[in-house]
Amino acid sequence: MLAYNFGAGHPMSPVRLDLTARLARELGLFDLEGVRTAEPYVASAADLLTVHGYDYISAVQAAGADPANSNTLLGLGTEDTPAFAGMHEASARLVGGSLVAADAILSGEATHAVNFAGGMHHAGYAKASGFCVYNDAAAAVARLLANGVNRVVYIDVDAHHGDGTQNIFWDDPRVMTISLHESGLTLFPGTGFANETGGKAAEGTAVNIAVPARTTDAGWLRAFHAVVPQLTEAFAPEVIVSQHGCDSHKDDPMTGLRISVEAQRQVALTISDLAGRLCEGRWIATGGGGYNVASVVPRSWALLMSVATNGRVRPSTPLPAAWRDYVLEKHGVQCGETLGDGADLWWRSWEVGYDPNDEIDRTVMATRKELFPMHGLDPWFD
């Protein structure tokens, strides 16, 4: 998976995957009872055609064979998504990882599955975008739908709007896409507003909560819990697929949100609980964005994997000394003592009241007014 590499200096460094895997291994997450690791494969053209166009796949293959032969109109060979040798195979392998997860859920072999190298949510049907070439999470959803699953909720908590996944399922009433992100007024890709609610055949299945820049834990968790559980319960999914880009973190260099790893873990706990209550536990989690590659991404995704396993690794768990020493020696980064940031989580539930003068409350109410009536919910009280 480290072959998904746009080159030195690019923000999406494969170092983050290496350090995440090393930390998970040091914490013993891969050795827990009932946990296994599975090897990803390079997704076939047939796999990719479930969510991407033939001409686009051919263009990715051509760019990977000769990076100078890149179709920039399709987002390939751009500053954001540079072409590199072997790009098709590397990108398709990320998809294969999420398809392995979907197959394990479908067979009953697993109830929870994590592909932290996945979550390439900006990739569209016929265009690369925002460091994303193929949309692995969308392919996993398509695999579920093709094998008898009738309803899937996709929950995206990356700092950036999950535009590619939303657009792929825009007209599909079987998939609800929910994205909590920094407002497109201040952050790429400039989309994801409350009035984006799905195509004519699927109105009410695209959900967007666009919080303002500089939102902290309390506002972010208030916004999530005021919208996501209610609409997920109303849609009654059979499987939940989630994207856990951790670029919302306060130390991420590319976004304006101010979130702690404790809050990111709390959202994962809530999603796991929703899957347990609504889907008999069936949950696929992917990674996503995250550009503080040494001191933030590995901690956030190790806690995600802990939530998906037995939850015993917590924010207060000490960071293994061997891992900290490796990061310092190899990357020159001095990490803290524990997995967490030391944040004390608190948020106001929606039930205590709505403040029209609060910017976060206004964006939450905009989403609730658009979506809740479509699902038989009252935007003021449910």
C-alpha positions as CSV (number, residue, x, y, z in Angstrom):
1,M,0.0,0.0,0.0
2,L,3.0,2.3,0.4
3,A,3.2,2.3,-3.4
4,Y,0.4,4.9,-3.4
5,N,3.0,7.7,-3.4
6,F,2.8,11.0,-5.2
7,G,6.4,11.8,-4.5
8,A,8.6,13.7,-2.1
9,G,7.0,16.8,-0.8
10,H,3.4,15.8,-1.5
11,P,1.2,16.2,1.6
12,M,-0.3,12.7,1.3
13,S,2.9,10.8,2.3
14,P,2.8,7.0,2.6
15,V,4.9,7.5,5.8
16,R,1.5,7.9,7.6
17,L,0.5,4.4,6.7
18,D,3.9,2.9,7.7
19,L,3.8,4.7,11.1
20,T,0.1,3.7,11.7
21,A,0.8,0.0,11.1
22,R,3.9,0.2,13.2
23,L,2.0,1.8,16.1
24,A,-0.9,-0.7,15.8
25,R,1.6,-3.6,15.9
26,E,3.5,-2.1,18.9
27,L,0.1,-1.7,20.8
28,G,-0.7,-5.4,20.0
29,L,-3.9,-4.5,18.1
30,F,-3.1,-7.0,15.3
31,D,-2.6,-9.8,17.8
32,L,-5.9,-9.5,19.7
33,E,-8.2,-12.5,19.9
34,G,-10.7,-12.4,17.0
35,V,-8.6,-10.0,15.0
36,R,-6.8,-10.8,11.7
37,T,-5.0,-8.9,9.0
38,A,-5.9,-9.6,5.4
39,E,-3.8,-8.8,2.3
40,P,-5.3,-6.4,-0.2
41,Y,-5.3,-7.2,-3.9
42,V,-5.3,-5.0,-7.0
43,A,-8.9,-4.5,-7.8
44,S,-9.9,-5.6,-11.3
45,A,-11.3,-3.5,-14.1
46,A,-14.7,-5.1,-13.4
47,D,-14.4,-4.0,-9.7
48,L,-13.5,-0.5,-10.6
49,L,-16.3,-0.2,-13.3
50,T,-18.9,-0.4,-10.5
51,V,-18.1,3.2,-9.5
52,H,-15.8,4.6,-12.3
53,G,-16.1,5.0,-16.1
54,Y,-14.2,2.9,-18.6
55,D,-12.5,5.8,-20.3
56,Y,-11.3,7.2,-16.9
57,I,-9.9,3.8,-15.8
58,S,-8.0,3.6,-19.2
59,A,-6.7,7.1,-18.6
60,V,-5.3,6.2,-15.2
61,Q,-3.7,3.1,-16.7
62,A,-2.1,5.2,-19.4
63,A,-0.8,7.8,-16.9
64,G,0.6,5.0,-14.7
65,A,2.4,3.5,-17.7
66,D,3.8,6.9,-18.8
67,P,3.3,9.8,-16.3
68,A,4.0,12.3,-19.1
69,N,0.9,10.9,-20.8
70,S,-1.6,12.3,-18.3
71,N,-5.0,13.7,-19.0
72,T,-5.2,16.8,-16.8
73,L,-8.8,17.3,-17.8
74,L,-9.5,14.1,-15.8
75,G,-7.5,15.4,-12.8
76,L,-4.5,13.3,-13.6
77,G,-1.0,14.7,-13.6
78,T,-2.1,17.8,-11.7
79,E,-0.4,19.5,-8.7
80,D,-2.9,17.8,-6.4
81,T,-2.8,14.4,-8.0
82,P,0.5,14.0,-9.8
83,A,0.9,10.9,-12.1
84,F,3.5,8.4,-11.1
85,A,4.7,5.0,-12.4
86,G,2.4,2.2,-11.4
87,M,-0.4,4.6,-10.3
88,H,-3.2,2.4,-11.5
89,E,-2.0,-0.7,-9.6
90,A,-1.3,1.3,-6.5
91,S,-4.7,3.0,-6.5
92,A,-6.5,-0.2,-7.3
93,R,-4.8,-1.9,-4.4
94,L,-6.4,0.6,-2.0
95,V,-9.7,-0.4,-3.6
96,G,-8.9,-4.0,-3.2
97,G,-8.4,-3.5,0.6
98,S,-11.9,-2.0,1.0
99,L,-13.3,-4.8,-1.2
100,V,-11.6,-7.4,1.1
101,A,-13.4,-5.6,4.0
102,A,-16.8,-5.7,2.2
103,D,-16.4,-9.4,1.4
104,A,-15.6,-10.2,5.0
105,I,-18.7,-8.4,6.1
106,L,-20.9,-10.1,3.5
107,S,-19.6,-13.6,4.3
108,G,-20.1,-13.0,8.1
109,E,-16.4,-13.7,8.6
110,A,-16.2,-10.2,10.3
111,T,-18.5,-7.7,11.8
112,H,-16.0,-4.8,11.8
113,A,-13.3,-4.2,9.2
114,V,-10.8,-1.3,8.9
115,N,-8.8,-0.2,5.8
116,F,-6.9,2.8,7.2
117,A,-5.2,3.2,3.8
118,G,-8.5,3.8,2.1
119,G,-11.1,6.6,2.2
120,M,-10.2,8.2,-1.1
121,H,-13.5,10.2,-1.1
122,H,-12.8,12.9,-3.6
123,A,-12.4,10.5,-6.6
124,G,-15.4,10.8,-8.8
125,Y,-16.9,8.6,-11.5
126,A,-14.7,10.0,-14.2
127,K,-12.2,12.3,-12.4
128,A,-9.3,12.3,-9.9
129,S,-9.4,15.0,-7.3
130,G,-7.8,16.0,-4.1
131,F,-5.1,13.3,-3.9
132,C,-7.7,10.6,-4.7
133,V,-7.6,8.4,-7.9
134,Y,-10.1,5.6,-7.3
135,N,-12.9,5.7,-4.7
136,D,-12.4,2.6,-2.6
137,A,-15.2,3.4,-0.1
138,A,-17.7,3.8,-3.0
139,A,-16.5,0.5,-4.5
140,A,-17.1,-1.2,-1.1
141,V,-20.6,0.2,-1.0
142,A,-21.2,-1.0,-4.5
143,R,-20.0,-4.5,-3.6
144,L,-22.4,-4.6,-0.7
145,L,-25.3,-3.5,-2.8
146,A,-24.5,-6.0,-5.5
147,N,-24.6,-8.8,-3.0
148,G,-28.0,-8.3,-1.4
149,V,-27.6,-5.4,0.9
150,N,-30.5,-3.1,0.5
151,R,-29.5,0.1,2.4
152,V,-26.1,1.5,3.3
153,V,-25.2,4.6,5.3
154,Y,-21.9,6.2,4.4
155,I,-20.6,8.5,7.2
156,D,-17.7,10.8,6.3
157,V,-16.0,12.9,9.1
158,D,-12.9,14.1,7.1
159,A,-12.3,17.8,7.3
160,H,-13.1,18.0,3.5
161,H,-16.5,17.3,2.0
162,G,-16.9,13.8,0.7
163,D,-17.9,15.0,-2.7
164,G,-16.8,12.1,-4.8
165,T,-18.7,9.5,-2.8
166,Q,-21.8,11.7,-2.6
167,N,-21.8,12.3,-6.4
168,I,-21.4,8.6,-7.2
169,F,-24.5,7.8,-5.2
170,W,-26.4,11.0,-5.9
171,D,-29.3,9.2,-7.6
172,D,-29.2,6.0,-5.6
173,P,-32.0,5.8,-3.0
174,R,-30.3,2.8,-1.4
175,V,-27.3,4.8,-0.1
176,M,-27.4,7.7,2.3
177,T,-24.1,9.7,2.3
178,I,-23.5,11.9,5.4
179,S,-20.6,14.3,5.5
180,L,-19.5,16.4,8.4
181,H,-16.8,18.8,7.2
182,E,-15.4,22.3,7.3
183,S,-17.5,24.7,5.2
184,G,-16.8,24.8,1.5
185,L,-16.6,28.6,1.9
186,T,-13.2,28.2,3.5
187,L,-11.9,24.7,2.3
188,F,-11.6,22.6,-0.8
189,P,-13.6,21.3,-2.6
190,G,-16.0,24.2,-2.0
191,T,-19.1,22.0,-1.9
192,G,-21.1,20.2,0.7
193,F,-23.8,22.6,1.8
194,A,-27.1,21.8,3.5
195,N,-29.2,22.2,0.3
196,E,-27.3,19.3,-1.4
197,T,-29.8,16.6,-0.6
198,G,-29.7,14.0,-3.4
199,G,-31.0,13.5,-6.9
200,K,-34.7,13.5,-7.9
201,A,-34.9,9.7,-7.4
202,A,-33.1,9.9,-4.1
203,E,-34.0,13.1,-2.4
204,G,-33.0,13.1,1.3
205,T,-30.1,10.7,0.9
206,A,-27.3,13.3,0.7
207,V,-26.7,14.9,4.1
208,N,-24.2,17.7,4.6
209,I,-23.1,19.5,7.8
210,A,-20.7,22.3,6.9
211,V,-19.2,23.6,10.2
212,P,-17.2,26.9,10.2
213,A,-13.4,27.0,10.3
214,R,-11.9,27.0,13.8
215,T,-14.7,24.7,15.1
216,T,-13.5,22.9,18.2
217,D,-14.5,19.6,19.9
218,A,-17.6,20.9,21.6
219,G,-19.2,22.3,18.4
220,W,-18.0,19.5,16.2
221,L,-19.5,16.8,18.5
222,R,-22.7,18.8,19.0
223,A,-23.1,19.0,15.2
224,F,-22.4,15.3,14.7
225,H,-24.8,14.2,17.4
226,A,-27.5,16.6,16.3
227,V,-27.8,15.1,12.9
228,V,-26.0,11.8,12.3
229,P,-27.6,9.4,14.7
230,Q,-31.1,10.6,14.0
231,L,-30.9,10.3,10.2
232,T,-29.0,7.0,10.4
233,E,-31.7,5.5,12.5
234,A,-34.4,6.8,10.2
235,F,-32.7,5.3,7.2
236,A,-32.2,1.9,8.9
237,P,-29.1,0.7,7.1
238,E,-28.0,-2.9,7.0
239,V,-24.3,-1.9,6.9
240,I,-22.5,1.3,7.8
241,V,-19.4,2.4,5.9
242,S,-17.4,5.3,7.4
243,Q,-14.5,7.5,6.4
244,H,-12.3,8.8,9.2
245,G,-10.0,11.4,7.7
246,C,-8.2,12.9,10.7
247,D,-7.2,16.1,9.0
248,S,-9.8,17.8,11.2
249,H,-7.1,17.7,14.0
250,K,-6.0,20.9,15.5
251,D,-2.4,20.2,14.4
252,D,-3.2,19.4,10.8
253,P,-1.4,21.8,8.5
254,M,-4.1,21.9,5.8
255,T,-7.5,22.6,7.4
256,G,-9.1,25.1,9.7
257,L,-10.7,22.8,12.2
258,R,-9.5,22.4,15.8
259,I,-10.4,18.8,16.8
260,S,-8.6,16.4,19.2
261,V,-8.0,12.7,18.7
262,E,-10.3,12.2,21.7
263,A,-13.2,13.7,19.7
264,Q,-12.2,11.7,16.6
265,R,-12.3,8.5,18.7
266,Q,-15.7,9.6,20.2
267,V,-17.2,9.8,16.7
268,A,-15.9,6.3,16.0
269,L,-17.4,5.0,19.2
270,T,-20.8,6.5,18.2
271,I,-20.6,5.0,14.7
272,S,-19.7,1.6,16.2
273,D,-22.7,1.9,18.6
274,L,-25.0,2.8,15.6
275,A,-23.8,-0.3,13.7
276,G,-24.3,-2.4,16.8
277,R,-27.9,-1.2,17.3
278,L,-29.0,-1.0,13.7
279,C,-26.8,-3.3,11.6
280,E,-26.0,-6.3,13.9
281,G,-22.5,-4.7,14.1
282,R,-21.7,-4.6,10.4
283,W,-19.3,-1.7,10.0
284,I,-16.5,-0.9,7.5
285,A,-14.2,1.9,8.5
286,T,-11.6,3.6,6.2
287,G,-9.0,6.2,6.6
288,G,-8.9,9.4,4.5
289,G,-7.1,12.7,4.9
290,G,-4.5,13.4,7.5
291,Y,-1.3,15.5,6.8
292,N,0.4,15.6,10.2
293,V,1.8,12.2,9.2
294,A,3.9,11.4,12.2
295,S,2.4,12.8,15.4
296,V,-1.4,12.8,14.6
297,V,-2.4,10.3,11.9
298,P,-1.0,7.1,13.6
299,R,-2.6,8.0,17.0
300,S,-6.0,8.8,15.5
301,W,-6.1,5.6,13.4
302,A,-4.7,3.4,16.1
303,L,-7.6,4.6,18.3
304,L,-10.0,3.9,15.4
305,M,-8.7,0.3,15.2
306,S,-9.0,-0.1,18.9
307,V,-12.7,1.0,18.8
308,A,-13.2,-1.6,16.0
309,T,-11.5,-4.3,18.1
310,N,-12.0,-4.3,21.9
311,G,-11.6,-0.7,22.8
312,R,-9.0,-1.3,25.5
313,V,-6.4,1.0,23.9
314,R,-7.6,4.4,25.0
315,P,-6.4,8.0,24.7
316,S,-4.7,7.6,28.1
317,T,-2.7,4.6,26.9
318,P,1.1,5.4,26.8
319,L,2.7,5.6,23.4
320,P,5.2,2.7,23.2
321,A,8.7,3.9,23.7
322,A,10.1,1.9,20.8
323,W,7.6,3.6,18.4
324,R,8.4,7.0,19.8
325,D,12.1,6.4,19.4
326,Y,11.6,5.2,15.8
327,V,9.6,8.3,14.9
328,L,12.2,10.6,16.4
329,E,15.2,8.8,14.8
330,K,13.6,8.3,11.4
331,H,11.5,11.5,11.0
332,G,12.9,13.9,13.6
333,V,9.5,14.3,15.3
334,Q,9.1,14.3,19.1
335,C,5.8,12.7,20.0
336,G,3.9,13.0,23.3
337,E,3.6,10.5,26.0
338,T,0.1,9.1,25.3
339,L,-2.2,8.4,22.3
340,G,-4.5,11.2,23.3
341,D,-4.2,15.0,23.4
342,G,-5.4,15.3,27.0
343,A,-8.7,16.8,25.8
344,D,-11.7,16.8,28.2
345,L,-14.7,16.1,26.0
346,W,-17.9,18.0,26.5
347,W,-20.7,19.1,24.2
348,R,-24.2,20.4,24.5
349,S,-26.8,18.0,23.2
350,W,-29.3,19.5,20.8
351,E,-32.2,18.8,23.2
352,V,-31.0,21.6,25.6
353,G,-31.8,24.3,23.0
354,Y,-30.9,26.0,19.8
355,D,-29.1,29.4,19.7
356,P,-29.8,31.2,16.4
357,N,-26.8,33.5,17.1
358,D,-24.4,30.6,17.2
359,E,-22.8,29.9,13.8
360,I,-22.6,26.1,14.4
361,D,-26.2,26.0,15.5
362,R,-27.3,27.8,12.4
363,T,-25.5,25.3,10.1
364,V,-27.0,22.4,12.1
365,M,-30.5,23.8,11.8
366,A,-30.0,24.4,8.1
367,T,-29.2,20.7,7.6
368,R,-32.1,19.6,9.9
369,K,-34.6,21.8,8.1
370,E,-33.6,20.4,4.8
371,L,-33.4,16.7,5.7
372,F,-35.4,15.9,8.8
373,P,-38.9,16.4,7.3
374,M,-38.0,14.1,4.4
375,H,-37.6,11.3,6.9
376,G,-40.6,12.0,9.1
377,L,-38.5,13.8,11.7
378,D,-39.1,17.2,13.3
379,P,-36.2,19.6,12.7
380,W,-36.8,21.3,16.0
381,F,-37.2,18.4,18.4
382,D,-36.1,15.0,17.1
